[in-house]
Every structure is written in C-alpha cells, then in structure tokens.
C-alpha cells in the first residue's frame, strides 16, 4: 500500500469511528467498507463494521463481519465477545457461550465476556453456571453492579432469597441509584415476608422512578397483607391511574387483596373509569 492509500484508509476508518459514535451506523458501514477496499485484512475495520451492523440489529451480517476480523486476528477477544452477543440476540445460545469461551481463552480476566456468558447461560436456564460466570466477572471487576444484579436474578430462579437480597445490596453499594435493584430487592423481601423492608426498598425505587406503576402496586400488596386498607387503596389507586388495564386485571385475582374484596373502595377501583381514562 502506498503512503497516500495508507492515509486514505486511515481517514475512512477514523470517519467510521466518528459516525459510529454519532449513531450514523449505515454511513459508518460505508466508511469501514471504503477502508477495507484499500486494506482487506484490516481486522479493526471488520470488527467495527460488525459493531455498526449489530446496532442496526443485523445480527447475521454482524457475525459475518466479526468472523472476517477473526480470520485475520484469531486472538481478537472483543470480536469473540461481540460475536457472542450477536449469537445471543439470535437465540443461538450454545454458539454464543462458545464464542465467549474463546474471548476468555485469549483474555482470562475479560470481565465483560464472563458477564455476557452469564447472561446467555441464564437465558439457557443454567442458573448455577450463570452464577459461576457472574462470580468470575466480579472477581475481575468487584464493583461491576450489573454482574451483582444479574447474579441476583439468577439466584432468584434458584429460590435463594436471602442471597438474592445480598447480591442486590452489593449492586446498590456500587450504584445507589440503580432502580431495578431497589425494585427487585423489594420483591425478594416481599417473598420473604419482610414487608416493611420491602416497602422501604420500593420507596427508594420510587424516588428514582415516581411514575412506575409496578412500584405503587407492589406497595399496595404489602399494605393489604399487613391489614392496612387505607394505604393499600391509596397505592392501588395510583397504580391503576398509571396503567388501568394491567393493574385492574391483576388485582382481580391477586390473593393479597382477598381481605379487601368486600370493601366498596376496592370494587370502585376495579370498575370506575377516571376522568383521565375517559
């Protein structure tokens, strides 16, 4: 390649990176392809072309682009990892795990590949294996809140509620404004029968997302079980205001409200259309 071609190839590649950052993915792909026309074995251009295709949800072509990068650079851990992500999106879970394993083979401390591997294993309902994979991610990056959170989700499937709460607590230690962790922590505490603690967790989530109807509904359930009808109705009313169809329907059959079913307020909430709905 001449010096002029090298400069031109670098220009197209850097332009592709910029376009990727601005989410102009189709234009980025054209720019990477211009670079590849000048240097077909440019593994970074194949890799970033794959990333742009992934963002466009063109997963099969993304995989093909990662494969080209790997043909020229077999130890390209990021390409193996992102290839695994595309395979996961396609539901090709065993192949995705194999791809993550190749990423880890070349970089054993690659916490992101360990984490993504755990996601795929959880999708395969291999919860113990998923937890082991999250644990490796945490070993290499102890403050990775997503790994702690996802570990809690997998533990929940195994029914280990105390460990679930502990895992969410670790996620929140590193990211206190993590609404999903506060919400799911509250759910675990609810199933443990620790209703006051569950309500406190939901309250922390509500500070972050005050209009999330599931939080109002979950608090209503806790208050109903505790025999606090006024608070139960107040929170159920708010949940129904935010999402009338869903929360009217699930409240109909939820045993948490069995003690309130003869109350006129309960019947009114399930049948009355507010002015907002009209």
VODREN-126705 format. One record per residue: residue in one letter; y, z, x of N, C-alpha, C, O in turn. Coordinates in steps of 0.2 Angstrom, whole numbers, padded with zeros to 4 digits, always signed. Each point is the difference from the previous one (the first is absolute). Layout:
BEGIN
aYZXYZXYZXYZX/...
//
This chain:
BEGIN
x-0006+0000+0004+0006+0000-0004+0006+0000+0004+0001+0004+0005/x+0004-0008-0006+0006-0001+0004+0005+0006-0002-0002+0004-0005/x+0007-0002+0009+0004+0005-0001+0004-0001-0007+0001+0005-0003/x+0001-0011+0002+0003-0001-0007-0004+0002-0006+0002+0003-0004/x-0009-0005+0005-0005+0001-0006-0001+0008+0000+0000+0002-0006/x+0000+0001+0012-0001+0007+0000+0006+0004-0004-0001+0004-0004/x+0007-0006+0005+0006+0003-0003+0000-0002-0007+0001+0004-0004/x-0003-0010+0002-0001-0002-0007-0005+0004-0004+0001+0002-0005/x-0007-0001+0008-0005+0004-0003+0002+0007-0001-0001+0003-0005/x+0004+0000+0010+0003+0007+0000+0005+0001-0006+0000+0004-0004/x+0004-0009+0003+0005+0000-0005-0003+0000-0007+0001+0004-0004/x-0006-0009+0003-0004+0000-0006-0003+0007-0002+0000+0002-0006/x-0004+0000+0011-0003+0007-0001+0005+0005-0002-0002+0004-0004/x+0007-0003+0008+0005+0005-0001+0003-0001-0007+0001+0005-0004/x+0000-0011+0002+0003-0002-0007-0005+0003-0005+0002+0002-0005/x-0008-0004+0006-0006+0003-0005+0000+0007+0000+0000+0003-0006/x+0001+0001+0011+0001+0007+0000+0005+0002-0005+0000+0005-0004/x+0006-0008+0006+0006+0002-0004-0001-0001-0008+0002+0004-0004/x-0005-0010+0003-0001-0002-0007-0005+0005-0004+0001+0001-0005/x-0006+0001+0009-0005+0005-0002+0004+0006-0002-0001+0003-0006/x+0005-0001+0010+0004+0006-0001+0004+0000-0006+0001+0005-0004/x+0002-0011+0002+0004-0001-0006-0004-0002-0006+0003-0002-0005/x-0010+0002+0006-0004-0001-0005+0000-0008-0003-0002-0001-0005/x+0005-0003+0010-0001-0007-0002-0006-0003+0003+0000-0003+0005/x-0006+0005-0008-0006-0001+0003-0002-0007+0000-0003-0002+0005/x+0004-0002-0010-0001-0007+0001+0003-0004+0005-0003-0004+0004/x+0010+0006-0003+0003-0003+0006-0002+0002+0006+0000-0003+0005/x-0002+0010-0004-0003+0002+0006-0006-0003+0002-0001-0002+0006/x-0004+0000-0011-0006-0004+0001+0002-0006+0003-0004-0002+0005/x+0009-0002-0007+0002-0006+0003+0002+0000+0007-0001-0004+0004/x+0005+0010-0003+0002+0001+0007-0006+0002+0005+0000-0003+0005/x-0004+0007-0007-0006+0001+0004-0004-0006+0001-0003-0001+0006/x+0002-0003-0011-0003-0007+0001+0003-0004+0005-0003-0004+0003/x+0010+0004-0003+0003-0004+0005-0001+0002+0007-0001-0004+0004/x+0001+0011-0003-0002+0003+0006-0007-0002+0002-0002-0002+0006/x-0003+0002-0011-0007-0002+0002-0001-0007+0001-0005-0002+0004/x+0009-0002-0006+0000-0008+0001+0001-0001+0008-0002-0004+0003/x+0006+0009-0001+0002-0001+0008-0005+0004+0004-0001-0002+0006/x-0002+0008-0009-0005+0003+0004-0005+0003-0005+0000+0005-0003/x-0006-0009+0002-0005+0001-0005-0004+0007+0002-0002+0003-0005/x+0002-0001+0011-0003+0006+0001+0004+0007+0000-0002+0005+0003/x+0008-0006-0006+0005+0006+0000-0003+0005-0005+0002+0000-0006/x-0006+0005+0008-0003+0005-0005+0005+0004-0004-0001+0001-0005/x+0007+0001+0008+0005+0004-0003+0002-0005-0006+0002+0003-0006/x-0001-0009+0007+0003-0004-0006-0006-0001-0005+0002+0001-0006/x-0008-0002+0007-0005+0000-0005+0000+0007-0004-0001+0000-0006/x+0001+0006+0010+0000+0006-0003+0006+0001-0005-0001+0003-0005/x+0007-0004+0007+0006+0001-0004+0000-0005-0006+0002+0001-0005/x-0005-0007+0006-0001-0005-0005-0005+0003-0005+0002+0000-0006/x-0007+0004+0008-0004+0003-0004+0003+0006-0004-0001+0001-0006/x+0006+0002+0009+0003+0006-0003+0005-0003-0006+0000+0003-0005/x+0003-0009+0006+0004-0003-0005-0004-0002-0006+0002+0001-0006/x-0008-0004+0008-0004-0002-0006-0003+0006-0004-0001+0000-0006/x+0000+0005+0010-0003+0006-0003+0006+0003-0005-0002+0002-0006/x+0008-0002+0008+0005+0002-0005+0001-0004-0006+0002+0002-0005/x-0004-0009+0006+0000-0004-0006-0006+0000-0004-0001-0003-0005/x-0003+0008+0007-0007+0001-0003-0005-0006+0000-0004-0001-0004/x+0005-0003+0009-0004-0005+0002-0005+0002+0005+0000-0002+0006/x-0005+0006-0009-0004+0004+0005-0005-0004+0004-0001+0001+0005/x-0002-0006-0009-0005-0004+0004+0003-0004+0006-0003+0000+0005/x+0009-0003-0006+0004-0003+0005+0002+0005+0005+0001-0002+0006/x+0001+0008-0008+0002+0005+0005-0006+0001+0005+0001+0001+0006/x-0007+0000-0009-0006+0001+0004-0001-0005+0005-0002+0001+0006/x+0003-0007-0009-0001-0006+0005+0004+0000+0006-0001-0002+0005/x+0008+0004-0007+0005+0000+0006-0002+0006+0005+0001-0001+0006/x-0003+0007-0009-0002+0005+0004-0006-0002+0005-0001+0001+0006/x-0004-0005-0009-0006-0002+0003+0003-0005+0006-0003+0000+0006/x+0008-0004-0007+0002-0004+0005+0003+0004+0006-0001-0001+0006/x+0005+0006-0008+0003+0005+0005-0006+0003+0004+0001+0001+0006/x-0006+0001-0009-0006+0003+0003-0004-0004+0004-0003+0002+0005/x+0003-0009-0006-0004-0004+0004+0003-0001+0007-0003-0001+0004/x+0010+0002-0004+0003-0001+0006+0001+0007+0004+0001+0001+0006/x-0001+0005-0010+0001+0006+0002-0005+0005-0003+0002+0003-0005/x-0008-0003+0007-0005+0004-0004+0001+0008+0000-0002+0003-0005/x+0006-0001+0009+0001+0008+0000+0007+0001-0003+0003+0006+0001/x-0001-0010-0006+0007+0001-0003-0002+0005-0006-0001-0002-0006/x+0002+0008+0007-0001+0006-0005+0004-0001-0006-0003+0001-0006/x+0009-0003+0006+0004+0000-0006-0002-0006-0004+0000+0000-0006/x-0003-0005+0009-0002-0006-0004-0007+0002-0004-0001-0002-0005/x-0003+0006+0009-0006+0002-0003+0002+0005-0006-0003-0001-0005/x+0008+0005+0006+0002+0005-0005+0002-0004-0006-0002+0002-0006/x+0007-0006+0007+0003-0004-0006-0005-0004-0003+0001-0002-0006/x-0005-0001+0009-0006-0004-0002-0004+0004-0005-0002-0002-0006/x+0001+0008+0008-0004+0005-0004+0004+0002-0007-0003+0000-0005/x+0010+0000+0006+0004+0001-0006-0001-0006-0005+0000+0002-0006/x+0000-0008+0008+0000-0005-0004-0007-0001-0003-0001-0001-0006/x-0004+0003+0010-0007+0000-0003-0001+0005-0006-0003-0001-0005/x+0007+0007+0006+0000+0006-0004+0003-0003-0007-0003+0001-0005/x+0009-0004+0006+0003-0003-0006-0004-0005-0004+0000+0000-0006/x-0005-0003+0009-0005-0005-0003-0006+0004-0003-0004-0004-0003/x+0004+0010+0004-0006+0004-0002-0006-0001+0005-0006+0001-0002/x+0007-0004+0008-0006-0001+0004+0000+0006+0005+0001-0001+0006/x-0003+0006-0009+0000+0007+0003-0004+0000+0007+0002+0003+0005/x-0009-0005-0005-0004+0001+0006+0003-0004+0006+0000+0002+0005/x+0003-0008-0007+0003-0004+0005+0006+0003+0003+0002+0000+0006/x+0002+0003-0011+0006+0004+0002-0001+0006+0005+0003+0000+0005/x-0009+0004-0007-0001+0005+0005-0002-0003+0007+0001+0003+0005/x-0005-0008-0005-0002-0003+0006+0006-0002+0004+0000+0000+0006/x+0005-0003-0009+0006-0002+0003+0004+0006+0003+0003+0000+0006/x-0002+0006-0010+0003+0006+0003-0004+0002+0006+0003+0003+0005/x-0010-0003-0006-0004+0002+0006+0001-0003+0006+0000+0002+0006/x+0002-0009-0006+0001-0004+0006+0007+0002+0002+0001+0001+0006/x+0004+0001-0010+0007+0002+0002-0001+0006+0004+0003+0001+0005/x-0007+0004-0008-0001+0007+0004-0004-0001+0006+0001+0004+0005/x-0006-0009-0005-0004-0001+0007+0005-0002+0005-0001+0003+0006/x+0006-0007-0007+0005-0002+0005+0005+0006+0001+0003+0000+0006/x-0001+0004-0011+0005+0005+0001-0003+0006-0004+0002+0001-0006/x-0006+0004+0009-0003+0005-0003+0005+0005-0004-0001+0003-0005/x+0007-0003+0008+0005+0005-0003+0005-0003-0005+0005+0003-0002/x-0007-0009-0001+0004-0004-0004+0000+0004-0007-0005-0002-0004/x+0009+0006+0003+0000+0005-0006+0000-0004-0007-0003+0001-0005/x+0007-0007+0005+0001-0004-0006-0006-0003-0002-0001-0001-0006/x-0003-0002+0011-0006-0003-0002-0005+0005-0002-0004-0001-0005/x+0004+0007+0008-0005+0006-0003+0002+0001-0007-0004+0001-0005/x+0011+0000+0003+0002+0001-0006-0002-0006-0005-0002+0002-0006/x+0004-0008+0008-0002-0005-0005-0007-0001-0001-0003-0002-0005/x-0001+0004+0010-0008+0000-0001-0001+0005-0005-0005-0001-0004/x+0008+0007+0004-0001+0005-0005+0001-0002-0007-0003+0001-0005/x+0009-0005+0004+0002-0003-0006-0006-0004-0003-0002+0000-0006/x-0001-0005+0010-0005-0004-0002-0006+0003-0001-0004-0001-0005/x+0002+0006+0009-0006+0004-0002+0001+0004-0006-0005+0001-0004/x+0011+0001+0002+0001+0004-0006-0001-0005-0006-0003+0001-0005/x+0006-0007+0006-0001-0006-0005-0008-0001-0001-0002-0002-0006/x-0002+0003+0011-0007-0001+0000-0004+0006-0003-0006+0000-0001/x+0010+0005-0001-0002+0007-0002-0005+0003+0005-0004+0004-0002/x+0006-0005+0008-0003+0004+0006+0004+0005+0002+0003+0000+0005/x-0002+0005-0009+0005+0005+0001+0000+0004+0006+0005+0002+0003/x-0011+0000-0001-0001+0004+0006+0002-0004+0006+0003+0003+0004/x-0006-0009-0004+0002-0004+0006+0008-0002+0000+0003+0000+0005/x+0000+0000-0011+0007-0001+0000+0004+0006+0003+0004-0001+0004/x-0007+0007-0006+0003+0006+0002+0000+0000+0008+0004+0002+0004/x-0010-0004-0001-0001+0000+0007+0005-0005+0003+0002+0002+0006/x-0001-0007-0009+0005-0005+0003+0007+0002+0000+0003+0000+0005/x-0001+0004-0011+0006+0003+0000+0001+0005+0005+0005+0001+0003/x-0010+0003-0002+0000+0005+0005+0001-0003+0007+0004+0003+0004/x-0007-0009-0002+0002-0003+0006+0007-0002+0001+0003+0001+0005/x+0000-0004-0011+0007-0002+0000+0004+0006+0001+0005+0000+0004/x-0007+0006-0007+0004+0006+0001+0000+0003+0007+0004+0003+0003/x-0010-0004+0000-0001+0002+0007+0005-0003+0005+0002+0003+0004/x-0001-0010-0005+0004-0003+0004+0008+0000-0002+0004-0001+0004/x-0003+0003-0011+0007+0000-0002+0000+0006-0005-0001-0001-0006/x+0001+0007+0008+0000+0006-0004+0005+0000-0006-0001+0004-0005/x+0007-0007+0006+0005+0001-0005+0000-0006-0005+0005-0002-0003/x-0011-0002+0003+0000-0006-0004-0001+0002-0008-0006+0001-0001/x+0011+0000-0002-0001+0003-0007-0004-0004-0005-0004+0002-0004/x+0004-0009+0005-0004-0004-0004-0008+0001+0001-0004+0000-0005/x+0002+0002+0011-0007+0001+0001-0002+0007-0003-0005+0000-0003/x+0010+0005+0004-0002+0006-0004+0000-0001-0007-0005+0003-0003/x+0009-0007+0000+0000-0001-0007-0006-0003-0002-0003+0002-0005/x+0001-0008+0008-0005-0004-0002-0007+0004+0001-0005+0000-0004/x+0005+0005+0009-0005+0004+0001-0001+0005-0006-0006+0001-0002/x+0011+0001-0001+0000+0004-0006-0003-0004-0006-0004+0003-0004/x+0006-0009+0004-0003-0004-0006-0007-0001+0001-0004+0000-0005/x+0001-0001+0011-0007-0001+0001-0004+0007-0001-0005+0000-0003/x+0008+0005+0005-0003+0007-0001+0000+0001-0008-0005+0004-0002/x+0010-0006-0001+0000+0001-0008-0006-0003-0003-0003+0003-0005/x+0001-0009+0008-0006-0003-0003-0006+0004+0001-0005-0001-0003/x+0005+0005+0008-0006+0004+0002+0000+0007-0003-0004+0004+0000/x+0010-0003-0004+0001+0007-0003+0002+0005+0004-0001+0006-0002/x+0003-0007+0008+0002+0006+0004+0007+0002-0001+0005-0002+0004/x-0003+0005-0009+0007+0001-0003+0004+0004+0005+0006-0002+0001/x-0009+0007+0002+0004+0004+0004+0002-0004+0007+0005+0001+0002/x-0010-0005+0000+0002-0004+0006+0005-0005-0002+0004-0003+0004/x-0005+0000-0010+0005-0005-0003+0007+0003+0001+0005-0003+0003/x-0004+0009-0006+0007+0003+0001+0002+0001+0007+0006-0001+0001/x-0010+0003+0003+0001+0001+0007+0002-0006+0004+0005+0000+0004/x-0008-0006-0006+0002-0006+0003+0007-0003-0003+0004-0002+0004/x-0003+0003-0010+0007-0001-0003+0005+0004+0003+0006-0002+0002/x-0008+0008+0000+0005+0005+0003+0002-0003+0007+0006+0001+0002/x-0011-0003+0001+0002-0003+0007+0004-0006-0001+0005-0001+0004/x-0006-0004-0009+0004-0006-0001+0007+0003-0001+0005-0003+0003/x-0004+0008-0007+0007+0002-0002+0003+0004+0006+0006+0000+0000/x-0010+0003+0004+0003+0003+0006+0004-0005+0004+0005+0001+0003/x-0008-0007-0002+0003-0006+0004+0005-0004-0004+0004-0004+0003/x-0005+0004-0010+0005-0004-0004+0001+0004-0007-0004-0001-0005/x+0009+0005+0005+0001+0005-0005+0002-0004-0007-0001+0003-0005/x+0004-0009+0006+0002-0004-0006-0005-0005-0002+0001-0005-0003/x-0008+0007+0004-0005-0005-0002-0002+0002-0007-0005+0004-0001/x+0008-0008-0004-0002+0002-0007-0007-0001-0002-0003+0005-0003/x-0001-0010+0006-0007-0001-0002-0004+0006+0002-0004+0002-0003/x+0006+0001+0009-0004+0006+0002+0002+0006-0004-0005+0004-0002/x+0011-0003+0000+0002+0006-0005-0004-0001-0007-0003+0005-0002/x+0003-0011+0000-0003-0002-0007-0008+0002+0001-0003+0003-0004/x+0000-0006+0009-0007+0001+0000-0002+0007+0002-0006+0002-0002/x+0010+0001+0006-0001+0007+0002+0000+0004-0007-0005+0004-0001/x+0010-0005-0003+0000+0003-0007-0006-0002-0004-0003+0005-0003/x+0000-0011+0003-0006-0001-0003-0006+0004+0002-0004+0002-0004/x+0003-0002+0011-0005+0004+0002+0000+0008-0002-0005+0003-0002/x+0011-0001+0003+0001+0007-0002-0001+0001-0008-0003+0005-0002/x+0005-0010-0002-0002+0000-0007-0007+0001-0001-0003+0004-0004/x-0001-0008+0007-0007+0000+0000-0003+0006+0003-0006+0002-0002/x+0009+0002+0006-0002+0006+0002+0002+0006-0004-0002+0006+0001/x+0005-0008-0007+0003+0005-0004+0006+0004+0002+0001+0006-0003/x+0002-0008+0008+0006+0004+0003+0006-0004-0003+0004-0004+0004/x-0003+0006-0010+0005-0004-0004+0008+0001+0002+0004-0004+0000/x-0003+0010+0002+0007+0002+0002+0001-0004+0007+0006-0003+0001/x-0010+0003+0003+0000-0004+0007+0001-0007-0002+0004-0004+0004/x-0008+0001-0008+0000-0007-0002+0007-0002-0003+0003-0005+0002/x+0000+0010-0006+0006-0002-0003+0006+0000+0006+0004-0004+0000/x-0005+0009+0004+0005+0000+0006-0001-0007+0004+0005-0002+0002/x-0011+0000-0001-0001-0006+0003+0003-0006-0003+0004-0005+0002/x-0005+0004-0009+0003-0005-0004+0008+0001+0000+0003-0006+0000/x-0001+0012+0000+0008+0000+0000+0003-0003+0007+0005-0003+0000/x-0009+0004+0005+0002-0003+0007+0000-0007-0001+0005-0004+0003/x-0010+0001-0006+0000-0007-0001+0005-0003-0005+0003-0005+0001/x-0001+0009-0006+0005-0002-0005+0007+0000+0003+0004-0004-0002/x-0003+0008+0007+0006+0000+0004+0001-0007+0003+0006-0003+0001/x-0011+0000+0001+0000-0007+0004+0000-0005-0005+0003-0006+0001/x-0007+0006-0007-0001-0005-0005+0001+0003-0007-0005+0001-0003/x+0011+0001+0001+0001+0004-0006-0002-0004-0006-0001+0003-0006/x+0000-0010+0006-0002-0004-0006-0007-0002+0000-0001-0005-0003/x-0003+0008+0007-0007-0002+0000-0004+0004-0005-0001+0006+0000/x-0001-0010-0006-0003+0004-0006-0006+0004+0002-0001+0005-0004/x-0003-0008+0008-0006+0004+0002+0001+0007+0002-0004+0005-0002/x+0010-0004+0005+0001+0007+0003+0002+0005-0006-0002+0005-0001/x+0006-0008-0004+0002+0004-0006-0007+0001-0004+0000+0006-0003/x-0004-0011+0002-0006+0001-0004-0005+0005+0004-0002+0004-0004/x+0002-0004+0010-0005+0005+0004+0003+0007-0001-0004+0004-0001/x+0010-0003+0001+0003+0006-0001-0001+0003-0007-0002+0005-0001/x+0002-0010-0004-0001+0002-0007-0007+0002+0000-0001+0005-0004/x-0004-0008+0007-0007+0002+0000-0001+0007+0002-0003+0004-0003/x+0007-0002+0009-0001+0006+0003+0003+0006-0005-0003+0005-0001/x+0009-0007-0002+0003+0005-0004-0005+0001-0007+0000+0005-0002/x-0003-0010+0000-0004+0000-0006-0006+0005+0001-0002+0004-0004/x-0001-0005+0010-0006+0004+0002+0002+0007+0001-0004+0005-0002/x+0010-0004+0004+0003+0007+0001+0002+0003-0006+0002+0006-0001/x-0002-0009-0005+0002+0002-0006+0008+0001-0001+0002+0005-0002/x+0001-0010+0005+0007+0000+0000+0003-0006-0004+0002-0005+0003/x-0003+0005-0010+0001-0006-0004+0007-0003+0001+0001-0006+0000/x+0004+0010+0000+0007-0002+0001+0001-0005+0006+0003-0005-0001/x-0005+0008+0006+0001-0004+0007-0005-0006-0001+0002-0005+0003/x-0008+0006-0006-0004-0006+0000+0003-0006-0004-0001-0005+0002/x+0004+0007-0008+0003-0005-0004+0006-0003+0003+0001-0006+0000/x+0003+0010+0004+0006-0003+0003-0002-0005+0005+0003-0005+0001/x-0009+0006+0003-0002-0004+0005-0003-0006-0002+0000-0006+0002/x-0004+0007-0008-0004-0006-0003+0005-0004-0003-0001-0007+0000/x+0006+0009-0003+0005-0004-0003+0004-0004+0005+0001-0006-0001/x+0000+0008+0007+0003-0004+0005-0004-0005+0003+0002-0006+0001/x-0009+0007+0000-0005-0005+0002+0000-0005-0005+0000-0006+0002/x+0000+0007-0009+0000-0005-0005+0006-0004+0000+0000-0006-0002/x+0006+0009+0003+0006-0003+0000+0000-0006+0005+0002-0005-0001/x-0005+0007+0007+0000-0004+0006-0006-0006-0001+0001-0005+0003/x-0006+0007-0006-0005-0005-0001-0004+0001-0007-0005+0003+0001/x+0008-0005-0006-0003+0002-0007-0007-0002-0001-0004+0004-0002/x+0002-0010+0003-0007-0003-0001-0005+0004+0004-0005+0002-0003/x+0006-0001+0009-0006+0003+0004-0001+0007-0001-0005+0002-0001/x+0011+0002+0000-0001+0007+0000-0001+0003-0007-0003+0005-0001/x+0005-0009-0004-0002+0001-0007-0008-0001+0000-0004+0005-0003/x+0002-0010+0006-0008-0001-0001-0004+0005+0004-0005+0002-0003/x+0007-0001+0009-0004+0005+0004+0000+0007-0003-0004+0004+0001/x+0010-0002-0004+0001+0007-0002-0005+0001-0007-0002+0005-0001/x+0001-0011-0002-0004+0001-0006-0007+0003+0001-0003+0004-0004/x+0000-0006+0010-0007+0002+0001+0000+0005+0006-0006+0002+0002/x+0011+0001+0001+0000+0004+0006-0001+0007-0003+0003+0003-0004/x-0009+0000+0006-0002+0007-0002+0005+0005+0002+0000+0006-0003/x+0004-0007+0008+0005+0005+0002+0005+0002-0006+0003+0005+0000/x-0002-0010-0005+0004+0001-0006-0003+0003-0006+0003+0000-0005/x-0010+0001+0006-0004+0002-0006+0004+0006-0004-0001+0000-0006/x+0003+0005+0010+0004+0006-0003+0006-0002-0004+0003+0004-0003/x+0000-0010+0004+0006-0002-0003+0000-0005-0005+0005-0002-0003/x-0011+0000+0001-0001-0006-0004+0003+0001-0007+0002-0004-0004/x-0003+0011+0001+0003+0001-0006+0007+0002-0001+0003+0001-0005/x+0000-0001+0011+0008+0001+0000+0003-0006-0002-0001-0006+0002/x+0006+0006-0007+0004-0005-0002+0003-0004+0005+0001-0006+0000/x+0001+0009+0005+0004-0003+0006-0005-0005+0003+0002-0005+0003/x-0008+0007-0002-0005-0005+0003-0001-0006-0004+0000-0005+0003/x-0001+0006-0009-0001-0006-0005+0006-0004+0000+0000-0006+0000/x+0006+0009+0001+0006-0004-0001+0001-0004+0007+0002-0006-0001/x-0004+0009+0006+0001-0004+0007-0005-0006+0000+0002-0005+0003/x-0008+0006-0006-0004-0006+0000+0001-0005-0005-0003-0006+0000/x+0007+0007-0005+0001-0005-0005+0008-0002-0001+0001-0006-0002/x+0003+0010+0004+0007-0001-0001+0003-0005+0006-0001+0000+0006/x+0004-0006-0009+0004-0004+0005+0007+0002+0001+0004+0001-0004/x-0003+0000+0011+0007+0002+0001+0005-0006-0001-0002-0006+0000/x+0009+0007+0001+0005-0005-0001-0001-0005+0006+0002-0005+0000/x-0004+0008+0006-0001-0004+0006-0006-0005-0001+0001-0006+0003/x-0006+0007-0007-0005-0004-0001+0002-0005-0006-0003-0006+0000/x+0007+0007-0004+0002-0004-0006+0003-0006+0002+0002-0004-0004/
//
